[in-house]
Amino acid sequence: MTADTQDKVLTERLDDLAKRWKVTAEDFRNREKRADYLVALKDMFKRTHTHWAPWTVIDGNNQKAARIAVLTHVIAELEKSLTQEFPDANPDIVTLAQQAIGYSAKG
């Protein structure tokens, strides 16, 4: 989330009676340390982003779009790791099905 977006969120929360309680002094302490956090963030990515465990950065300026992007990414990664081949039917189970319910394989 950019600094401008973060400031906008803080302002909107302060103006909304139902969300005003979410703003704390910690928000402003953290805001002042943004530059330090960005340096730490870059260092963290540099030290932990690997071929085996890559980071994916999602734009958080639009909360709804960010959530959709996260879910889309997770689904895509899961689909890549799942086999698309199905095992053959267990012959013992097929025999039981033939005897019990008169099963016959299609095709």
C-alpha positions in Angstrom: 0.0 0.0 0.0 1.4 3.4 -0.9 1.8 6.1 1.7 -0.9 8.1 0.0 -3.3 5.2 0.1 -2.5 4.6 3.7 -3.1 8.2 4.6 -6.5 8.1 2.7 -7.5 4.9 4.7 -6.6 6.6 8.0 -8.6 9.7 7.1 -11.6 7.7 6.0 -11.5 5.7 9.2 -11.3 8.8 11.3 -14.3 10.3 9.5 -16.4 7.1 9.8 -18.0 6.8 13.3 -18.2 3.0 12.9 -14.5 2.7 12.0 -12.9 5.5 14.1 -12.0 3.0 16.8 -9.6 1.2 14.4 -7.2 4.2 14.4 -4.6 4.1 17.1 -1.4 6.0 18.0 0.5 2.9 16.7 -0.8 3.8 13.1 1.0 7.1 13.3 4.2 5.7 14.9 4.3 3.1 12.1 3.7 5.8 9.5 6.7 7.7 10.7 8.9 4.6 10.3 7.7 3.8 6.8 11.1 4.3 5.2 12.7 1.9 7.7 10.0 -0.7 7.0 10.6 -0.5 3.3 14.3 -1.1 3.7 13.6 -4.1 6.0 11.0 -5.3 3.5 13.5 -5.2 0.6 16.1 -7.0 2.8 13.6 -9.7 3.7 12.7 -10.3 0.1 16.4 -10.5 -0.9 17.2 -13.0 1.8 14.1 -15.2 1.5 13.0 -15.2 -2.1 14.2 -18.4 -3.6 13.4 -20.7 -6.6 11.8 -23.2 -4.1 9.9 -20.6 -2.1 9.3 -17.5 -4.2 7.5 -14.4 -3.0 4.6 -13.0 -4.9 4.0 -9.3 -4.3 0.3 -8.2 -4.5 -0.7 -4.6 -4.9 -2.6 -3.7 -1.8 -3.9 -0.3 -2.8 -7.3 -1.7 -3.5 -8.3 -4.2 -0.8 -10.9 -6.0 -2.8 -8.7 -6.4 -5.9 -5.8 -7.5 -3.6 -7.9 -10.3 -2.1 -9.0 -11.5 -5.5 -5.4 -11.4 -6.7 -4.2 -13.5 -3.7 -7.0 -16.1 -4.2 -6.3 -16.2 -8.0 -2.6 -16.8 -7.3 -3.2 -19.5 -4.7 -5.5 -21.3 -7.0 -3.1 -21.1 -9.9 -0.2 -22.5 -7.8 -2.4 -25.3 -6.5 -3.5 -26.2 -10.0 0.2 -26.4 -11.1 1.0 -28.8 -8.3 -1.9 -31.2 -8.7 -1.8 -34.1 -11.1 -4.3 -34.1 -13.9 -4.1 -37.8 -14.3 -6.5 -40.1 -12.5 -5.6 -43.6 -11.3 -7.1 -46.7 -12.9 -10.0 -48.3 -11.0 -8.9 -50.9 -8.5 -9.8 -54.3 -10.1 -10.9 -55.7 -6.7 -13.3 -52.9 -6.2 -14.6 -53.3 -9.8 -15.2 -57.0 -9.1 -17.1 -56.2 -5.9 -19.2 -53.6 -7.8 -20.0 -56.1 -10.5 -21.1 -58.7 -8.0 -23.0 -56.4 -5.7 -24.7 -54.0 -8.1 -24.2 -55.5 -11.6 -21.7 -52.8 -12.5 -20.2 -52.7 -16.0 -17.6 -50.2 -17.1 -18.5 -47.6 -19.6 -16.3 -47.3 -22.7 
